[in-house]
Amino acid sequence: AVGSTVLTSTTTYAITLAEAYVFYNGASAGAFTIPAAASTNAGKAITIKNKTAFGITITPTSSGTIYIDNANSSVTSVSIGIEASNNWIKLVSDGSQWNVIRALF
């Protein structure tokens, strides 16, 4: 269930399981949804890179959650910015939620 497709988006977009890398180069703030972290999606990884001067909000479909760290273990969305330290995110499904894999946040 691990995709390898590279996609560039300029608008709000619903990321699919086929996409592994998504680049955003829109003219305003972006909003992406990611598939549910269902058990059949365990191991799926999605990397999102912001190539603009605008932020991006990422939300799982079906009211799923994202695990950032112990203090933020079930957030319903994450945002990425424009600076090199926070303009990308890698999300990996463990079959029940998406996990943030990134050195800086």
TORFI-41614 format. One record per residue (C-alpha): z negated, y negated, x negated; residue number from 1; residue in three letters. Coordinates in nm, 4 decimals. Example, Ala and Ser with C-alpha at 12.3 -4.5 7.8 and 13.67 -1.06 7.14 Angstrom:
site pz=-0.7800	py=0.4500	px=-1.2300	nr=1	rest=Ala
site pz=-0.7140	py=0.1060	px=-1.3670	nr=2	rest=Ser
//
This chain:
site pz=0.0000	py=0.0000	px=0.0000	nr=1	rest=Ala
site pz=0.0310	py=-0.2307	px=-0.2999	nr=2	rest=Val
site pz=0.3211	py=-0.4726	px=-0.2727	nr=3	rest=Gly
site pz=0.5187	py=-0.6143	px=-0.5597	nr=4	rest=Ser
site pz=0.7194	py=-0.8854	px=-0.3878	nr=5	rest=Thr
site pz=0.7083	py=-1.2436	px=-0.5134	nr=6	rest=Val
site pz=0.7319	py=-1.5095	px=-0.2434	nr=7	rest=Leu
site pz=0.7506	py=-1.8893	px=-0.2635	nr=8	rest=Thr
site pz=0.6407	py=-2.0759	px=0.0482	nr=9	rest=Ser
site pz=0.6678	py=-2.4421	px=0.1435	nr=10	rest=Thr
site pz=0.4925	py=-2.4106	px=0.4823	nr=11	rest=Thr
site pz=0.2036	py=-2.2386	px=0.6551	nr=12	rest=Thr
site pz=0.2585	py=-1.8664	px=0.6097	nr=13	rest=Tyr
site pz=0.1243	py=-1.5273	px=0.7177	nr=14	rest=Ala
site pz=0.1182	py=-1.3141	px=0.4013	nr=15	rest=Ile
site pz=0.2243	py=-0.9518	px=0.4537	nr=16	rest=Thr
site pz=0.1265	py=-0.6316	px=0.2764	nr=17	rest=Leu
site pz=0.4602	py=-0.6329	px=0.0941	nr=18	rest=Ala
site pz=0.3731	py=-0.9480	px=-0.1028	nr=19	rest=Glu
site pz=0.1700	py=-0.9319	px=-0.4210	nr=20	rest=Ala
site pz=0.2322	py=-1.2855	px=-0.5511	nr=21	rest=Tyr
site pz=0.2627	py=-1.5958	px=-0.3370	nr=22	rest=Val
site pz=0.3446	py=-1.9385	px=-0.4810	nr=23	rest=Phe
site pz=0.2921	py=-2.2493	px=-0.2702	nr=24	rest=Tyr
site pz=0.5050	py=-2.5595	px=-0.3303	nr=25	rest=Asn
site pz=0.4855	py=-2.7436	px=0.0034	nr=26	rest=Gly
site pz=0.4673	py=-3.1188	px=0.0660	nr=27	rest=Ala
site pz=0.1234	py=-3.1136	px=0.2344	nr=28	rest=Ser
site pz=-0.1925	py=-2.9027	px=0.2543	nr=29	rest=Ala
site pz=-0.1164	py=-2.5350	px=0.3111	nr=30	rest=Gly
site pz=-0.2709	py=-2.2634	px=0.5267	nr=31	rest=Ala
site pz=-0.2163	py=-1.8937	px=0.4705	nr=32	rest=Phe
site pz=-0.3416	py=-1.5922	px=0.6588	nr=33	rest=Thr
site pz=-0.3822	py=-1.2572	px=0.4877	nr=34	rest=Ile
site pz=-0.3677	py=-0.9137	px=0.6521	nr=35	rest=Pro
site pz=-0.6837	py=-0.7391	px=0.7661	nr=36	rest=Ala
site pz=-0.8737	py=-0.5617	px=0.4901	nr=37	rest=Ala
site pz=-0.8516	py=-0.2349	px=0.6849	nr=38	rest=Ala
site pz=-0.9293	py=0.0982	px=0.5214	nr=39	rest=Ser
site pz=-0.5561	py=0.1657	px=0.4921	nr=40	rest=Thr
site pz=-0.5246	py=-0.1515	px=0.2820	nr=41	rest=Asn
site pz=-0.7887	py=-0.0580	px=0.0221	nr=42	rest=Ala
site pz=-0.6573	py=-0.1446	px=-0.3233	nr=43	rest=Gly
site pz=-0.4099	py=-0.4040	px=-0.1969	nr=44	rest=Lys
site pz=-0.4104	py=-0.7097	px=-0.4235	nr=45	rest=Ala
site pz=-0.2682	py=-1.0527	px=-0.3434	nr=46	rest=Ile
site pz=-0.2510	py=-1.3384	px=-0.5932	nr=47	rest=Thr
site pz=-0.1908	py=-1.6888	px=-0.4586	nr=48	rest=Ile
site pz=-0.0960	py=-1.9802	px=-0.6856	nr=49	rest=Lys
site pz=-0.0939	py=-2.3431	px=-0.5724	nr=50	rest=Asn
site pz=0.1830	py=-2.5436	px=-0.7414	nr=51	rest=Lys
site pz=0.1230	py=-2.8690	px=-0.5508	nr=52	rest=Thr
site pz=-0.1077	py=-3.1701	px=-0.5333	nr=53	rest=Ala
site pz=-0.2473	py=-3.0379	px=-0.2014	nr=54	rest=Phe
site pz=-0.5099	py=-2.7746	px=-0.1245	nr=55	rest=Gly
site pz=-0.4605	py=-2.4392	px=0.0470	nr=56	rest=Ile
site pz=-0.6888	py=-2.2641	px=0.2952	nr=57	rest=Thr
site pz=-0.6731	py=-1.8835	px=0.3110	nr=58	rest=Ile
site pz=-0.8056	py=-1.6937	px=0.6140	nr=59	rest=Thr
site pz=-0.8017	py=-1.3205	px=0.6920	nr=60	rest=Pro
site pz=-0.6526	py=-1.2153	px=1.0251	nr=61	rest=Thr
site pz=-0.8616	py=-1.0361	px=1.2872	nr=62	rest=Ser
site pz=-1.1789	py=-1.2301	px=1.1973	nr=63	rest=Ser
site pz=-1.2096	py=-1.0535	px=0.8617	nr=64	rest=Gly
site pz=-1.4239	py=-1.1763	px=0.5745	nr=65	rest=Thr
site pz=-1.3914	py=-1.2596	px=0.2075	nr=66	rest=Ile
site pz=-1.6533	py=-1.1737	px=-0.0569	nr=67	rest=Tyr
site pz=-1.6906	py=-1.4457	px=-0.3207	nr=68	rest=Ile
site pz=-2.0316	py=-1.3659	px=-0.4692	nr=69	rest=Asp
site pz=-2.3781	py=-1.2502	px=-0.3656	nr=70	rest=Asn
site pz=-2.4584	py=-1.5896	px=-0.2107	nr=71	rest=Ala
site pz=-2.1228	py=-1.6058	px=-0.0281	nr=72	rest=Asn
site pz=-2.0718	py=-1.2451	px=0.0696	nr=73	rest=Ser
site pz=-1.8916	py=-1.2841	px=0.4013	nr=74	rest=Ser
site pz=-1.7076	py=-1.6144	px=0.4305	nr=75	rest=Val
site pz=-1.4293	py=-1.6457	px=0.6860	nr=76	rest=Thr
site pz=-1.1979	py=-1.8540	px=0.4652	nr=77	rest=Ser
site pz=-1.1568	py=-1.9861	px=0.1129	nr=78	rest=Val
site pz=-0.9811	py=-2.2916	px=-0.0233	nr=79	rest=Ser
site pz=-0.8025	py=-2.3370	px=-0.3507	nr=80	rest=Ile
site pz=-0.7371	py=-2.6723	px=-0.5081	nr=81	rest=Gly
site pz=-0.4979	py=-2.8365	px=-0.7493	nr=82	rest=Ile
site pz=-0.6671	py=-2.8195	px=-1.0909	nr=83	rest=Glu
site pz=-0.5914	py=-2.5367	px=-1.3297	nr=84	rest=Ala
site pz=-0.9449	py=-2.3974	px=-1.2938	nr=85	rest=Ser
site pz=-0.9152	py=-2.3511	px=-0.9176	nr=86	rest=Asn
site pz=-0.5471	py=-2.3532	px=-0.8190	nr=87	rest=Asn
site pz=-0.5104	py=-1.9762	px=-0.7929	nr=88	rest=Trp
site pz=-0.6959	py=-1.6835	px=-0.6429	nr=89	rest=Ile
site pz=-0.6643	py=-1.3067	px=-0.6583	nr=90	rest=Lys
site pz=-0.7882	py=-1.1140	px=-0.3559	nr=91	rest=Leu
site pz=-0.8386	py=-0.7355	px=-0.3542	nr=92	rest=Val
site pz=-0.9160	py=-0.5322	px=-0.0430	nr=93	rest=Ser
site pz=-1.1937	py=-0.2727	px=-0.0690	nr=94	rest=Asp
site pz=-1.1027	py=-0.1385	px=0.2741	nr=95	rest=Gly
site pz=-1.3536	py=-0.3514	px=0.4627	nr=96	rest=Ser
site pz=-1.3200	py=-0.7032	px=0.3228	nr=97	rest=Gln
site pz=-1.1237	py=-0.9072	px=0.0691	nr=98	rest=Trp
site pz=-1.2908	py=-0.9602	px=-0.2691	nr=99	rest=Asn
site pz=-1.2274	py=-1.2622	px=-0.4893	nr=100	rest=Val
site pz=-1.1385	py=-1.1646	px=-0.8463	nr=101	rest=Ile
site pz=-1.1341	py=-1.4792	px=-1.0570	nr=102	rest=Arg
site pz=-1.3238	py=-1.6107	px=-1.3595	nr=103	rest=Ala
site pz=-1.3595	py=-1.9673	px=-1.2281	nr=104	rest=Leu
site pz=-1.4047	py=-2.0906	px=-0.8741	nr=105	rest=Phe
//
